[in-house]
Amino acid sequence: GQQVMQIPQYQHVQEGEDFTTYCNSSTTLSNIQWYKQRPGGHPVFLIQLVKSGEVKKQKRLTFQFGEAKKNSSLHITATQTTDVGTYFCAGEDTGRRALTFGSGTRLQVQP
Amino acid sequence: NAGVTQTPKFQVLKTGQSMTLQCAQDMNHEYMSWYRQDPGMGLRLIHYSVGAGITDQGEVPNGYNVSRSTTEDFPLRLLSAAPSQTSVYFCASSRFYNSPLHFGNGTRLTVT
């Protein structure tokens, strides 16, 4: 079945450093979504990308969707302690009307 | 609006016991789904429903049953709990299956 892989699994940065997480799908995606989960919390929707090559920004967060629609990235500029959490990408499962989630990247920010 | 409400927040079961995790949403969403989250494994889909009266299996359905008699409610039943079902369970809803998901706060289940 479809696989959605994320790297790295974990990243520890100093506050102010940049951070990037990458998401790769084994199949072409119609769209990709990104979620953030704070420690002890539930996933919260961040953004959805639909078009090939699409780039969207939310303040210090930049999201990209690859030209082939099989990969995506989330880049955070100048991390803050409020960015701590796990970031998940999710793509449409080709066999089901459902989202398949990547395993997530856990971000720790040292103040 | 309450959004997606899950009960209970915590539950401890003994092996072989049964229970139902409740999920309700007040956003009139057609789509609802259940995921389980285990350390290092992300969110894995258990069951989903595209509307009242329609349910389907996800990636890891064994040991779980669901029903969708109303648009608002989507309970998850564990028929005979096993230690392998120790996990955090999230219910989520959305307008359509590829729309952004709204998650409940989760149920932390421990099976001993």
Interface residues (C-beta under 8 A of the other chain):
Chain A: G1 Q6 Q9 S30 N31 Q33 Y35 G41 H42 P43 V44 F45 Q48 F88 A90 E92 D93 R96 R97 A98 L99 T100 F101 G102 S103 G104
Chain B: Y31 S33 Y35 G40 M41 G42 L43 R44 L45 Y48 V50 D56 G58 E59 F90 A92 Y97 N98 P100 L101 H102 F103 G104 N105 G106
